[in-house]
Structure formats: C-alpha cells, structure tokens
Amino acid sequence: MKAVRYSSFGGPDVLEVVDVDTPRPGPGEITVRVAGAGVNQLDTKIRSGTMPTGVPAFPLGTGFDASGTVLEVGDGVGDVTVGDLVFGTGRDTMAEVAVLTQWAGIPTGVDPVEAGGWGVATETAGRLLTELGLTAGTILVSGASGGVGTAIVQFAVARGLTVIGTASARNQEYLTRLGAVPVVYGSGLVDRVSEAAPNGVDGALDISGAGVIPELVTLVGDASRVISISDFSAPSLGARVSTGAARTTDPRDGFAEAAALPGFSLPVERRFALDEIAEAHRHAEGGHTVGKLVVTP
Ligand SMILES: NC(=O)c1ccc[n+]([C@@H]2O[C@H](COP(=O)([O-])OP(=O)(O)OC[C@H]3O[C@@H](n4cnc5c(N)ncnc54)[C@H](OP(=O)(O)O)[C@@H]3O)[C@@H](O)[C@H]2O)c1
C-alpha cells in the first residue's frame, strides 16, 4: 500500500509517498481503509524536528487523524466490525491503510472525508472545555477559526457559553456563522474584547499560541482560568498548559460530543491527494488554516 514516509527531519520536501506493508492492528486497535486524514500542525512540528520525540526510528510515518472503513479488528475490540465507518486518532494515518487506537462511528449524513479531520480537534476541544470547567458565562478563544478553534466554538456554544473568538479580519464572518462573537486579533486586543464582553470574560483558551497570555490573564483576572495548548511559557504567568499526553480526559469524550451535536462540522478548507502531502504541510505551517486540511489517499 501507499504511505507517506520520511528519513530525515527537515522541510516538507522530505516527505515521500512509498510502498510499504499494510499495517495490522495490535490488541485494542483497528485498521481502516482511509477516506480522509486530517493534517495537524503537530505533524509539521515533528517532521521539522522542532518537536522532540526521542530517538527517531527512521523512516517515520506521519499523521494522527483518520476516517475510513474498518478493515481489520484487533484482539479485544468489540464495538466495531469490519465495514463500519469510523473516525478517530491513531498513527501514520497519511496512508491508504492506517491503525486507529481510538475511534467513534461517523454520524449519518457526515461526509466521511471531512470526518478524517475530526479526531485531534474534537479530542482537544473536549479536553480543554473539561479542564476549564466553565458551566456558564463567557469564554474567550484565541485563534478560533482553525481546526481546534472551530470545534471549541461549536462545543462551547452548545454547552450554553457565550463565546468570543479571535481571528483575522477575513475570518470574522466565519466565526459569526459558528456562533461566536468575533474579534480581530492583534494590538488593542484587550480593549476590543472588553467591548465585546460587557459582563467580563470568565475563562480563556489560547489555541494559536500567538503570545497573548498576558492579555488573556488581564481579561479573565485569574490566571488559573487561562489555558494554552501552544504557548509553553504560560505557566510562568500562572496560566496552564494542556497536552493530550497528560490524559486528563478520555479522547473518545470529544469524539462523542461532536457526533452527538446536530450540525457539528469542521469545514475542509482544502483537500490534498497523498502525493500532495508536502503542499499540505506547507499550508498547515502557514498557520492560517480555516477549519481543516484533509488528505484523501
Ligand atoms: N497541546 C495540545 O493538546 C494541542 C492539540 C492540538 C493542537 N495543538 C496546537 O494548537 C495550535 C492550533 O492548532 P489548530 O489545529 O487549530 O491550527 P490551525 O488549524 O492551523 O489554525 C490556526 C489558527 O490560528 C489563527 N491565528 C493565526 N495567527 C493568529 C494570531 N496572531 N492570533 C490569534 N489567532 C491566530 C488563524 O486564524 P486566521 O487564519 O484568521 O489568521 C488560524 O485559524 C497548533 O500550534 C497545534 O500544534 C496543540
């Protein structure tokens, strides 16, 4: 089968499509014939070598998100059978066949290719909202128009929160459609958010890591109610950092929340063929994706 591999850290052009053996699921895992595989900035950070991952066992595969038809079921898996349509997270998903370690069924009516971008974003959105623990009031999402932000806004609105989202000027209308009050990021952020949130901000999530932790702490007035997923300097200001590795929630909680939310969507800004993987990474690295980028092997 065809899969993406790379044999040294570097720019997007280190990525190659090669023939490899079809993977088999281990205990508690499944394999899927991939319909869609979401591109995440994490993929590009690992590929470039800027995200330490221990001693690399080259050649490496890439990709954590996928959707598709169940091909094989590992020992101990009882909730899906061959032929089911699922989405979730796993390893080396930029391939014709990928292993998933966590999954959920694709809701009726959802495009299976789009669902290929749901795994990481919905897991992260569910985890962040649970860690923040707001049950009412106003939440500020910094970087709300990308993959993770798009999921958070929809979850938070459905949970009854008022959501203020930041994005560039071109994505203000997009945030309004998601149900957020849009605010343009950049200089003057505190004043613009204060105007948009006359009752104050009860919690804030830094998604894009644009160096705004001081502003978010000022707006919330309590650093413990500010969480970042991309700015590892946040704890120096009393704010928290959240990572999937800490396993504070079950990833499937986020999948279930998305699947149960009528109309939930992660719009696909652009689809790429497997042999366009370098272009997909370049786009993701630009940091201005609207919704998701999905590879269709
Ligand atoms: N720690 C974790 O658990 C975890 C999990 C998932 C992702 N992440 C990280 O979280 C980050 C975001 O992921 P993603 O998938 O949402 O990325 P993405 O899809 O690439 O979206 C990035 C978004 O950031 C916005 N943005 C760019 N510059 C900004 C600025 N100065 N201020 C505010 N927003 C800005 C962009 O909006 P415009 O297009 O309007 O500029 C874009 O919508 C990545 O660094 C990723 O690696 C961490």
The ligand as an SDF file (V2000), in Angstrom:
LIG
                    3D

 48 52  0  0  0  0  0  0  0  0999 V2000
   -1.3640   20.7610   23.1630 N   0  0  0  0  0  0  0  0  0  0  0  0
   -2.3320   20.1340   22.5110 C   0  0  0  0  0  0  0  0  0  0  0  0
   -3.0100   19.2550   23.0400 O   0  0  0  0  0  0  0  0  0  0  0  0
   -2.6380   20.5220   21.0800 C   0  0  0  0  0  0  0  0  0  0  0  0
   -3.6510   19.8320   20.3690 C   0  0  0  0  0  0  0  0  0  0  0  0
   -3.9580   20.2640   19.0840 C   0  0  0  0  0  0  0  0  0  0  0  0
   -3.2830   21.3410   18.5140 C   0  0  0  0  0  0  0  0  0  0  0  0
   -2.2980   21.9410   19.2280 N   0  0  0  0  0  0  0  0  0  0  0  0
   -1.5870   23.1260   18.6600 C   0  0  0  0  0  0  0  0  0  0  0  0
   -2.5400   24.1700   18.6380 O   0  0  0  0  0  0  0  0  0  0  0  0
   -2.2470   25.0640   17.5820 C   0  0  0  0  0  0  0  0  0  0  0  0
   -3.5010   25.3390   16.7830 C   0  0  0  0  0  0  0  0  0  0  0  0
   -3.9430   24.1410   16.1810 O   0  0  0  0  0  0  0  0  0  0  0  0
   -5.0490   24.1880   15.0260 P   0  0  0  0  0  0  0  0  0  0  0  0
   -5.1640   22.8060   14.5090 O   0  0  0  0  0  0  0  0  0  0  0  0
   -6.2580   24.8850   15.4740 O   0  0  0  0  0  0  0  0  0  0  0  0
   -4.2700   25.1140   13.9570 O   0  0  0  0  0  0  0  0  0  0  0  0
   -4.7820   25.6900   12.5560 P   0  0  0  0  0  0  0  0  0  0  0  0
   -5.9100   24.8620   12.0830 O   0  0  0  0  0  0  0  0  0  0  0  0
   -3.5770   25.8060   11.7210 O   0  0  0  0  0  0  0  0  0  0  0  0
   -5.3890   27.1350   12.9000 O   0  0  0  0  0  0  0  0  0  0  0  0
   -4.5740   28.1800   13.2700 C   0  0  0  0  0  0  0  0  0  0  0  0
   -5.4680   29.3740   13.5220 C   0  0  0  0  0  0  0  0  0  0  0  0
   -4.7130   30.3390   14.2470 O   0  0  0  0  0  0  0  0  0  0  0  0
   -5.1900   31.6150   13.8660 C   0  0  0  0  0  0  0  0  0  0  0  0
   -4.1600   32.6170   14.0840 N   0  0  0  0  0  0  0  0  0  0  0  0
   -3.0490   32.8800   13.3440 C   0  0  0  0  0  0  0  0  0  0  0  0
   -2.3590   33.9020   13.8890 N   0  0  0  0  0  0  0  0  0  0  0  0
   -3.0510   34.3020   14.9930 C   0  0  0  0  0  0  0  0  0  0  0  0
   -2.8690   35.3160   15.9790 C   0  0  0  0  0  0  0  0  0  0  0  0
   -1.8240   36.1310   15.9360 N   0  0  0  0  0  0  0  0  0  0  0  0
   -3.7820   35.4160   16.9750 N   0  0  0  0  0  0  0  0  0  0  0  0
   -4.8400   34.5930   17.0500 C   0  0  0  0  0  0  0  0  0  0  0  0
   -5.0850   33.6160   16.1310 N   0  0  0  0  0  0  0  0  0  0  0  0
   -4.1910   33.4730   15.1190 C   0  0  0  0  0  0  0  0  0  0  0  0
   -5.5390   31.5120   12.4080 C   0  0  0  0  0  0  0  0  0  0  0  0
   -6.5820   32.4320   12.1430 O   0  0  0  0  0  0  0  0  0  0  0  0
   -6.5090   33.3850   10.8200 P   0  0  0  0  0  0  0  0  0  0  0  0
   -6.4670   32.4150    9.6490 O   0  0  0  0  0  0  0  0  0  0  0  0
   -7.7730   34.1510   10.8760 O   0  0  0  0  0  0  0  0  0  0  0  0
   -5.2460   34.1660   10.9220 O   0  0  0  0  0  0  0  0  0  0  0  0
   -5.9840   30.0380   12.2690 C   0  0  0  0  0  0  0  0  0  0  0  0
   -7.3760   29.9530   12.2170 O   0  0  0  0  0  0  0  0  0  0  0  0
   -1.0900   24.4150   16.8070 C   0  0  0  0  0  0  0  0  0  0  0  0
    0.1240   25.0040   17.2250 O   0  0  0  0  0  0  0  0  0  0  0  0
   -1.1420   22.9640   17.2340 C   0  0  0  0  0  0  0  0  0  0  0  0
    0.1070   22.3150   17.1170 O   0  0  0  0  0  0  0  0  0  0  0  0
   -1.9650   21.5750   20.4910 C   0  0  0  0  0  0  0  0  0  0  0  0
  1  2  1  0
  2  3  2  0
  2  4  1  0
  4  5  1  0
  4 48  2  0
  5  6  2  0
  6  7  1  0
  7  8  2  0
  8  9  1  0
  8 48  1  0
  9 10  1  0
  9 46  1  0
 10 11  1  0
 11 12  1  0
 11 44  1  0
 12 13  1  0
 13 14  1  0
 14 15  2  0
 14 16  1  0
 14 17  1  0
 17 18  1  0
 18 19  2  0
 18 20  1  0
 18 21  1  0
 21 22  1  0
 22 23  1  0
 23 24  1  0
 23 42  1  0
 24 25  1  0
 25 26  1  0
 25 36  1  0
 26 27  1  0
 26 35  1  0
 27 28  2  0
 28 29  1  0
 29 30  1  0
 29 35  2  0
 30 31  1  0
 30 32  2  0
 32 33  1  0
 33 34  2  0
 34 35  1  0
 36 37  1  0
 36 42  1  0
 37 38  1  0
 38 39  2  0
 38 40  1  0
 38 41  1  0
 42 43  1  0
 44 45  1  0
 44 46  1  0
 46 47  1  0
M  CHG  2   8   1  16  -1
M  END
$$$$
